[in-house]
Amino acid sequence: MTKKKTLFTYNLNASNDGTHKIHEYICPHTPENANCVTLDFFKDVDEAMKFAKAKYKDMKFDICDHCCKKEDK
């Protein structure tokens, strides 16, 4: 069965450490629309991160601690 893709966004405003947080679109911590940039639909946050780093080479990204937690394997 194919996993449903999720819409990911990032915060246009950088955190104190200079990183832009990547969020799932439905995350309650996603910033207001004016500060939110839509990336695209991806199968997981790793794919979204790879895309963001390739498209926005001069920016640093991190994942939201709330919606994009990595599952322990």
ROSE-4610 file (N, C-alpha, C; in Angstrom, 1 decimal, always signed):
// ROSE-4610
residu = [M/M/M/T/T/T/K/K/K/K/K/K/K/K/K/T/T/T/L/L/L/F/F/F/T/T/T/Y/Y/Y/N/N/N/L/L/L/N/N/N/A/A/A/S/S/S/N/N/N/D/D/D/G/G/G/T/T/T/H/H/H/K/K/K/I/I/I/H/H/H/E/E/E/Y/Y/Y/I/I/I/C/C/C/P/P/P/H/H/H/T/T/T/P/P/P/E/E/E/N/N/N/A/A/A/N/N/N/C/C/C/V/V/V/T/T/T/L/L/L/D/D/D/F/F/F/F/F/F/K/K/K/D/D/D/V/V/V/D/D/D/E/E/E/A/A/A/M/M/M/K/K/K/F/F/F/A/A/A/K/K/K/A/A/A/K/K/K/Y/Y/Y/K/K/K/D/D/D/M/M/M/K/K/K/F/F/F/D/D/D/I/I/I/C/C/C/D/D/D/H/H/H/C/C/C/C/C/C/K/K/K/K/K/K/E/E/E/D/D/D/K/K/K]
num = [1/1/1/2/2/2/3/3/3/4/4/4/5/5/5/6/6/6/7/7/7/8/8/8/9/9/9/10/10/10/11/11/11/12/12/12/13/13/13/14/14/14/15/15/15/16/16/16/17/17/17/18/18/18/19/19/19/20/20/20/21/21/21/22/22/22/23/23/23/24/24/24/25/25/25/26/26/26/27/27/27/28/28/28/29/29/29/30/30/30/31/31/31/32/32/32/33/33/33/34/34/34/35/35/35/36/36/36/37/37/37/38/38/38/39/39/39/40/40/40/41/41/41/42/42/42/43/43/43/44/44/44/45/45/45/46/46/46/47/47/47/48/48/48/49/49/49/50/50/50/51/51/51/52/52/52/53/53/53/54/54/54/55/55/55/56/56/56/57/57/57/58/58/58/59/59/59/60/60/60/61/61/61/62/62/62/63/63/63/64/64/64/65/65/65/66/66/66/67/67/67/68/68/68/69/69/69/70/70/70/71/71/71/72/72/72/73/73/73]
x = [+0.8/+0.0/+0.9/+0.6/+1.3/+1.0/+2.0/+1.8/+1.2/+0.3/-0.3/+0.8/+0.9/+1.8/+1.3/+2.1/+1.8/+2.3/+1.5/+1.9/+2.8/+4.0/+5.0/+5.2/+5.5/+5.7/+7.0/+7.5/+8.5/+8.2/+8.8/+8.6/+9.6/+9.0/+9.9/+10.8/+10.3/+11.2/+12.1/+13.3/+14.3/+14.3/+14.6/+14.7/+16.0/+16.2/+17.4/+18.7/+18.7/+19.9/+20.1/+19.1/+19.2/+18.5/+17.9/+17.2/+15.7/+15.2/+13.8/+13.1/+12.1/+11.4/+10.5/+10.7/+9.8/+8.6/+7.4/+6.2/+5.3/+4.5/+3.4/+2.4/+1.6/+0.7/-0.3/-0.7/-1.7/-1.2/+0.1/+0.7/+0.2/-0.2/-0.7/+0.4/+1.7/+2.8/+3.3/+2.5/+2.8/+2.5/+3.4/+3.2/+2.0/+1.6/+0.6/+0.9/-0.1/+0.1/+1.2/+1.2/+2.2/+3.6/+3.8/+5.2/+5.4/+4.6/+4.6/+4.8/+5.8/+6.0/+5.7/+4.9/+4.6/+5.7/+6.1/+7.1/+6.4/+5.7/+5.0/+4.6/+4.0/+3.6/+4.8/+5.1/+6.2/+5.7/+6.5/+6.1/+6.5/+7.6/+8.0/+8.8/+9.2/+9.9/+11.3/+11.9/+13.3/+13.3/+12.2/+12.1/+11.9/+11.0/+10.8/+12.1/+12.8/+14.1/+15.1/+15.2/+16.1/+15.7/+14.4/+13.9/+14.3/+13.9/+14.2/+15.6/+16.5/+18.0/+18.5/+17.9/+18.3/+17.8/+16.6/+16.0/+16.4/+16.6/+17.0/+18.4/+19.4/+20.8/+21.4/+21.0/+21.5/+20.8/+19.8/+19.1/+19.3/+19.2/+19.4/+18.0/+17.7/+16.4/+16.6/+15.5/+15.4/+13.9/+13.6/+12.2/+11.5/+10.2/+9.4/+9.5/+9.7/+9.7/+8.4/+7.3/+6.0/+5.4/+5.4/+4.8/+5.7/+7.0/+8.0/+8.9/+8.5/+9.4/+9.8/+11.0/+11.5/+11.1/+10.5/+10.2/+11.4/+11.6/+12.7/+12.5/+13.5/+13.5/+14.2]
y = [-1.2/+0.0/+1.2/+2.2/+3.4/+4.4/+5.0/+5.9/+7.2/+7.8/+9.1/+10.2/+11.1/+12.2/+13.3/+14.0/+15.1/+16.4/+17.5/+18.8/+19.4/+19.8/+20.4/+21.9/+22.7/+24.1/+24.4/+25.7/+26.1/+27.5/+27.9/+29.2/+30.2/+31.2/+32.2/+32.9/+33.1/+33.7/+32.6/+32.9/+32.0/+32.1/+30.9/+30.8/+31.6/+31.7/+32.4/+31.8/+30.5/+29.9/+30.0/+30.7/+30.9/+29.8/+28.9/+27.8/+28.2/+27.6/+27.7/+26.4/+26.4/+25.1/+24.6/+23.3/+22.6/+22.0/+22.2/+21.7/+20.9/+20.0/+19.5/+20.6/+20.7/+21.8/+21.9/+20.7/+20.7/+20.9/+21.1/+21.3/+22.6/+22.5/+23.7/+24.8/+24.4/+25.3/+25.9/+25.6/+26.3/+27.7/+28.6/+30.0/+30.6/+31.8/+32.5/+32.4/+32.4/+32.3/+33.3/+34.5/+35.5/+35.1/+34.2/+33.8/+32.3/+31.8/+30.3/+30.1/+29.3/+29.0/+27.6/+27.3/+25.9/+25.3/+24.1/+23.4/+22.5/+21.5/+20.6/+19.4/+18.4/+17.1/+16.1/+15.5/+14.5/+13.3/+12.2/+11.0/+11.1/+11.9/+12.1/+13.4/+13.7/+14.9/+14.9/+13.7/+13.6/+14.1/+13.7/+14.1/+15.6/+16.1/+17.6/+18.3/+17.9/+18.5/+18.5/+17.4/+17.2/+18.2/+18.3/+19.3/+20.7/+21.1/+22.5/+22.8/+21.9/+22.2/+22.4/+21.6/+21.7/+23.0/+23.4/+24.5/+25.9/+25.9/+27.1/+26.9/+26.8/+26.5/+27.4/+28.7/+29.6/+29.6/+28.8/+28.7/+27.5/+27.5/+26.4/+25.9/+24.6/+24.1/+23.1/+23.0/+22.1/+21.6/+20.5/+20.0/+20.4/+20.6/+20.9/+19.8/+20.1/+19.1/+18.5/+19.1/+18.6/+17.7/+18.2/+17.4/+16.5/+16.7/+15.9/+15.1/+14.7/+13.9/+12.6/+12.2/+11.0/+9.8/+8.8/+7.6/+6.8/+6.3/+5.4/+4.1/+3.6/+2.4/+1.3]
z = [+0.0/+0.0/+0.0/-0.8/-1.0/+0.2/+0.8/+1.9/+1.3/+1.9/+1.5/+1.7/+0.7/+0.8/+1.7/+2.3/+3.2/+2.7/+2.9/+2.5/+3.5/+3.1/+4.1/+3.7/+4.8/+4.7/+5.5/+5.3/+6.3/+6.7/+7.8/+8.4/+7.7/+7.2/+6.5/+7.5/+8.7/+9.8/+10.4/+10.4/+11.0/+12.5/+13.1/+14.6/+15.0/+16.3/+16.8/+16.3/+16.0/+15.5/+14.0/+13.3/+11.9/+11.0/+11.7/+10.9/+10.7/+9.6/+9.3/+9.5/+10.3/+10.7/+9.6/+9.3/+8.4/+9.2/+8.7/+9.4/+8.4/+9.0/+8.2/+8.2/+7.1/+6.9/+8.0/+8.6/+9.6/+11.0/+11.2/+12.5/+13.1/+14.4/+15.1/+15.3/+15.1/+15.3/+13.9/+12.9/+11.6/+11.7/+11.2/+11.3/+10.5/+10.8/+10.0/+8.5/+7.7/+6.2/+5.7/+6.2/+5.7/+6.0/+7.0/+7.3/+7.0/+6.1/+5.8/+4.3/+4.0/+2.5/+2.3/+1.3/+1.0/+0.2/+0.6/-0.2/-1.2/-0.8/-1.7/-0.9/-1.6/-1.0/-1.1/+0.1/+0.2/+1.0/+0.8/+1.5/+3.0/+3.3/+4.7/+4.8/+6.1/+6.3/+5.7/+5.6/+5.1/+3.6/+2.9/+1.5/+1.4/+2.3/+2.3/+2.6/+3.6/+4.0/+2.8/+2.1/+1.0/-0.1/-0.4/-1.4/-1.0/+0.3/+0.7/+0.7/+1.1/+1.1/-0.4/-1.3/-2.7/-3.4/-3.1/-3.7/-3.1/-1.8/-1.0/-0.4/-1.3/-0.8/+0.2/+0.2/+1.2/+2.5/+2.7/+4.0/+4.7/+6.1/+6.9/+7.4/+7.4/+7.8/+9.0/+9.8/+10.8/+10.8/+11.5/+11.5/+12.8/+12.7/+13.9/+14.9/+16.1/+17.2/+17.5/+17.0/+17.3/+16.2/+15.0/+13.9/+13.1/+13.2/+12.4/+13.2/+14.4/+15.2/+14.5/+14.6/+14.0/+14.9/+14.3/+15.1/+15.4/+16.6/+16.9/+16.2/+15.6/+14.8/+15.5]
